[in-house]
């Protein structure tokens, strides 16, 4: 039980590290530059994460996500799912393998089932189905908080790409922890040889 709690805490920390690095990088952008995913990344609330590559968020759908019908715009669902599903790769990441922002999107297939009313807090759940060396597939769903209403689902395919050098320079406390773990693993493997 203690090992399971520790693994879950580490998964949560790995997802939080994505958000911490994102905020550090956006703070370095020119004042006039507005990133398309900024609103999502600053307002999604991490609820849970698992070491197998799962993550759960809550997000309040304000009028900033609306269309003329006063419901969430389908394009908003795209950027929400893009960031939420990508973050599910954080718990399975390691140096050179699905690092910061988990590569680039190959396809993002959304099935819209029911409109999300403005003023609703939603739950976004994502799970890594497969993560190989170069490609990954993550599934997700957007629901009411009680899970009784499914607003939309997604299947997200990603291609792994190297982390941009300027992103690697933006260091956060997670980097030190990650490097210590990698060094310890390297020493352990070296002693077995």
N, C-alpha and C positions, 0 to 999 in steps of 0.2 A: 504494500500500500504506500509506503514512504517513497519507494522508487517510482511508482506511478505518479505521485504528486510532484516529485522532483522533475520528471520528464515533462509533465504538463506545464510546470512553472518555466522550464527552459524553453518550451515551445512558445509560450506567451511572450517571453523576453525576446525571442528571435523575431516575432512578428512586430513587437513594439519597436525593435531596432530599425526595421524598415521605415516606420513612421518617423522615428527620431532623425534618421539620415535624410529622409525626404524633407523634413522641416529645416534642417541645417542647410541643405542645398538650395531650397527655395528662398531662404533668407539671404543668400548670396546673389540672387538674380537682380537685374536692374528693376528699379521701382515701377516702371511702366509695363514690365513684362507680367502677363497673367497666364499661368499654366492652366490648361483645360481641366486637369484633375485636382486642382488646388482645393476647391470647395469640399470635395469628397474626402480627400486625405486629411483635412483639418476638422472634419465633423464626424467621421466614422468612429464609433466607440467599440473598442475591442472587448468582447465578452468572454471568449474562450478560444483556446488553441490546443491542438493535440500533436504529439510527436510523429504521428503517421502522416501528417500533412493536412490537418483540418483547421478551420478557423470559423469563428462566429462573430459577427458584428451587429451593432444596432446603429440605425441612422434615421434622423428626423428629416422627413421630406418637406422642406420649406418651399416657398414660392420660387426660390432660385432654381428649382428643378422642374418647374411647371411648363405646360404648354397652354395654348389658348382655351383648351377644354377644362382648365383648372385641375388637371391630374398630372402625374409625373410624365415627363416627356420620355419617349422610347430611347432617345439618344442619351438621356441621363442614366437610364438603366445600363446602357453600354459602358459608360465610364465607371459607374459604381461596380458593376460586375468585373470589369477589367482589373481594377485595383484590389477588390476583395478576393478574387480568385488567385491573382498573382501572389498575394500575401500568404496563401496556403502553402506555397513552396518554401517559405522561410524555415519552418521546422525541419525540412529535409535537406536544406542547403548545407554546403560545406565549401571550402576554398576551391574555386574553379568549377563548382557544380551548383547551378541555380542561385548564384549570389544576387546581391542587391537588384531589385526589380525584376528578377527572374526572366531575363531575355526579352523577346519581342513577341507580339501576338501574330499568329499565323491565321487563326480564324476565331471568331467569337460569335457563336450561334445562340441567339436568344429566342425563346418561345414566350410570347406575351399571352398571359392567361386572363388577367383581370387588371383593370386600371388601379393605380395607387393614388388615392385621394391626397391632395396637398394637406399638410397638417398631420400626417400619419407617421408614426415611428415604425420602421420596418426592421426585420431581422434578415441578415444575409448570411447564409451558411455555405461554405465551400469545402471540397474534399479533393485532394490529389488522387486521381484514379491511376495514373502512371506517370513516372518521371524517369526518363532515360538520360543518356549522356547528352543528347542534342534536342530531344523533343519531350514535351509533357502535355498531359491532358488533365484538366481540372473540371469538375462539375460543381454547379452551385444552384441555389434557389433563393428567392426573395419572398418572404412570407410576412404575415401579421405576427405580432409578438407572441401570440398564443399558438402559432403554427397552423391554425385552422384554415386560413386563407393563403393560397399560393398565388402570388402576383405574376411571377415569371420564373423561368429556369434558364440555365445557360450551360453550354459546353464550350470550354475555352482551350484551344490548342496553342502552345507556345513553342518557340525555338530558342534554345539557349545561345546567348551571345556573351562575349567578354564584357566585364564591367568597364565603363568608361574610366580612363585614368583620373580625370577630375573628380569623379564620384568616389573613387578609392581614396583620394586624399582627404575627403570629408570624414574624419574619424569620430567615432562615438564610443562610449564605454564598452559596448557589446564587442567591438573589434578586439579589445584586449582579452576579454574572456574567451572569445572564439580562438584567438591565436594561442592562448595558454592551453586550451583543450587539444588543439592540433599538435602542439609541441609535446604534450604528455603522451598522446597517441603514438607519435613518431618514436619517442623514447621507448615506449612499451613494445612496439613492433621491433625496434632495434635490439632490445634485450632478448627477444625470442629467437633471433637469428643466430 
